[in-house]
Amino acid sequence: MATYPIIPILPEGATGLFQMEHIPRKCKICNDNYILAVLASDLERWYTTREPVQDVFHYANAEQREMLISGIHSACFDSIFAD
């Protein structure tokens, strides 16, 4: 069984135990596999309310939000939209 890097997306300063959801992703450009680890409560909120990703995951940076939305790594995204 293959293991993939886990990219945690948590609020700054978060401590303690949280229920996490692991979201498997495969970059649509380079085909790298990875797993995003997010708070289960925020993922449920995003799926059920369809609020903008930047409102639900306000603590995530732009690259992390893009990986949630499209599954594309920041380096691959930059190579597509380079000047």
C-alpha positions in Angstrom: 0.0 0.0 0.0 1.4 3.4 -1.0 1.8 6.2 1.5 1.2 9.8 0.5 2.3 13.0 2.2 -0.3 14.4 4.6 -0.8 18.2 4.4 -2.5 19.4 7.6 -4.7 22.5 7.3 -5.4 23.8 10.8 -6.1 27.1 12.5 -2.9 28.8 13.7 -2.2 27.9 17.4 -4.6 25.0 17.4 -3.8 22.6 20.2 -5.5 19.5 21.6 -7.4 16.8 19.8 -9.5 17.4 16.8 -11.6 15.1 14.6 -9.9 15.3 11.3 -11.0 14.2 7.8 -8.4 13.1 5.3 -9.1 14.1 1.8 -7.1 12.2 -0.8 -6.1 14.3 -3.8 -4.2 13.7 -7.0 -2.7 16.7 -8.8 -4.4 17.0 -12.2 -1.1 18.4 -13.7 1.8 16.3 -12.3 -0.3 13.3 -10.9 1.3 13.5 -7.5 -0.8 12.0 -4.8 -1.3 13.6 -1.4 -3.8 13.8 1.5 -5.2 17.0 2.9 -6.1 16.8 6.6 -8.8 19.2 7.6 -11.1 19.7 10.6 -14.1 17.5 10.1 -16.5 20.2 11.3 -15.2 22.7 8.7 -15.4 20.1 5.9 -19.0 19.3 6.8 -19.8 23.0 6.9 -18.2 23.6 3.5 -20.1 20.6 2.0 -23.5 21.4 3.5 -23.6 25.2 3.2 -21.5 25.7 0.0 -20.0 28.8 1.6 -16.9 30.1 -0.2 -13.8 28.1 0.8 -12.1 31.2 2.0 -14.9 31.8 4.5 -14.9 28.3 5.9 -11.2 27.7 5.9 -10.2 31.3 6.7 -7.0 30.0 8.3 -5.8 28.2 5.2 -3.5 30.0 2.8 -4.3 30.5 -0.9 -2.3 27.4 -2.0 -4.1 25.2 0.5 -7.5 26.5 -0.6 -6.6 25.9 -4.2 -5.6 22.3 -3.4 -9.0 21.8 -1.6 -10.9 23.3 -4.6 -9.1 21.9 -7.6 -6.5 19.5 -6.3 -3.7 21.3 -8.1 -0.4 21.9 -6.3 0.8 25.5 -6.0 3.9 24.9 -8.1 1.8 23.3 -10.9 -0.8 26.1 -10.7 2.0 28.7 -11.0 3.5 26.9 -14.0 0.1 27.0 -15.8 -0.6 30.7 -15.1 3.0 32.0 -15.4 3.4 35.4 -17.1 
